[in-house]
């Protein structure tokens, strides 16, 4: 069962390892990213953040979608982790079980949208496409934080002209 689709440029870090896995009873962290799946050093560093007793995996976007849609994987409480809005859109479009996208942060050299969220126009458009699918997109660094719907912040963003 997909318990969360979480967008955070850090992927596996303390808030994911402790707050999310405990708060949602996660037993599988699945990193979905085409570049990281082939980067052994990056995978090794991410594995260090996985709590004991929690399984982990790395998949390309295509293979991640296959994994999430496979009924045999319903036995897991899955937290799928992505680090960019474009991958998030691809997953939301192809995986009907996704009910919302939580965002922990995207920190990059791009215009400010919300706390710990800097997005360029392509990122903003990808998140707007997710919202158009009927999937809420909101900031929620931990499960204890309130889900702050980002729709109005994305609409206010001047990024669409950059």
C-alpha positions in Angstrom: 0.0 0.0 0.0 1.3 3.4 -0.9 1.3 5.4 2.3 3.0 8.5 0.9 4.5 10.1 -2.2 7.0 12.6 -0.8 9.0 15.2 -2.8 12.2 16.3 -1.1 15.5 17.1 -2.7 17.2 15.3 0.2 15.3 12.1 -0.3 16.2 10.0 2.7 17.2 12.1 5.7 16.3 12.4 9.4 12.7 13.5 9.1 12.0 10.7 6.6 13.9 8.1 8.6 12.3 8.9 12.0 9.1 10.9 11.7 7.6 9.5 8.5 8.6 5.9 8.9 7.3 5.8 12.5 4.3 8.1 11.9 2.9 6.1 8.9 4.3 2.7 9.9 6.5 2.6 6.7 8.3 -0.6 6.1 9.7 0.2 2.6 11.4 3.4 1.4 11.5 3.5 -2.4 13.7 6.1 -4.0 12.5 6.8 -7.6 14.9 8.6 -9.8 16.6 7.9 -13.1 20.0 9.3 -12.1 20.4 8.0 -8.6 19.6 4.4 -9.6 22.9 4.3 -11.4 25.0 6.3 -8.9 26.5 3.8 -6.4 28.0 6.5 -4.2 24.7 8.4 -3.8 22.8 5.2 -3.2 25.3 4.2 -0.5 25.0 7.5 1.3 21.2 7.3 1.1 21.2 3.8 2.5 22.9 5.1 5.6 19.8 7.0 6.5 17.5 4.1 6.4 16.3 3.0 9.9 16.8 -0.7 10.9 13.9 -2.8 10.2 12.9 -0.8 7.1 13.5 -2.1 3.6 14.7 0.2 0.9 14.9 0.2 -2.9 16.0 2.3 -5.8 14.1 2.4 -9.1 14.1 4.4 -12.3 10.9 6.3 -12.8 9.6 3.7 -15.2 10.4 0.8 -12.9 9.2 2.7 -9.9 5.8 3.1 -11.5 5.7 -0.6 -12.4 6.5 -1.4 -8.7 3.9 0.9 -7.3 1.2 -0.5 -9.7 2.1 -4.1 -9.0 -0.6 -5.7 -6.7 2.0 -8.0 -5.2 3.6 -5.0 -3.5 0.5 -4.1 -1.6 2.0 -6.1 1.3 4.4 -3.2 2.0 3.7 0.2 3.6 5.5 2.2 1.0 6.8 5.7 1.1 7.9 6.7 -2.4 10.5 9.4 -2.5 11.3 11.7 -5.4 13.5 14.7 -5.6 11.9 16.7 -8.4 8.4 17.8 -9.5 8.8 16.3 -13.0 9.2 12.8 -11.7 6.4 13.5 -9.2 4.1 14.4 -12.1 5.0 11.2 -14.1 4.3 9.1 -11.1 1.0 10.8 -10.2 -0.2 10.5 -13.8 0.6 6.7 -14.0 -0.2 5.5 -10.5 -3.9 5.7 -9.6 -3.3 4.9 -5.9 -1.6 8.2 -5.3 -4.0 10.4 -3.3 -1.7 13.4 -2.4 1.8 14.6 -2.8 3.6 15.9 0.3 6.5 18.2 -0.1 9.4 18.5 2.3 11.4 20.9 0.3 13.2 21.6 -2.9 16.2 23.8 -2.4 17.8 25.1 -5.6 18.8 28.3 -7.3 15.2 29.2 -8.4 12.5 31.7 -7.3 11.1 31.3 -3.8 7.6 29.8 -3.7 7.2 28.8 0.0 9.4 27.9 2.9 12.2 25.6 1.7 10.6 25.5 -1.8 12.3 27.1 -4.7 11.0 26.2 -8.1 11.6 27.2 -11.7 8.7 27.5 -14.2 9.0 23.9 -15.4 8.7 22.7 -11.8 5.7 24.9 -11.1 4.0 23.7 -14.2 4.6 20.0 -13.2 3.0 20.6 -9.8 0.1 22.4 -11.4 -0.5 19.4 -13.7 -0.6 17.2 -10.6 -3.2 19.4 -9.0 -5.2 19.3 -12.3 -5.3 15.5 -11.9 -7.2 16.1 -8.6 -4.2 15.3 -6.4 -3.5 17.8 -3.7 0.0 19.1 -3.4 1.2 20.5 -0.1 4.1 21.3 2.1 4.4 18.8 5.0 8.0 18.3 6.2 6.8 15.7 8.8 3.5 13.9 9.4 3.1 16.0 12.5 3.1 19.2 10.5 -0.1 20.5 9.0 -0.5 19.8 5.2 -0.3 23.3 3.6 -1.9 23.2 0.2 0.4 24.8 -2.3 -2.1 25.5 -5.0 -2.5 29.3 -4.2 1.2 29.7 -3.8 1.9 28.1 -7.2 -0.8 30.4 -8.8 0.9 33.5 -7.2 4.3 32.4 -8.4 5.8 34.5 -11.1 7.7 31.5 -12.2 5.5 30.9 -15.2 7.1 33.8 -17.0 10.7 32.9 -16.3 
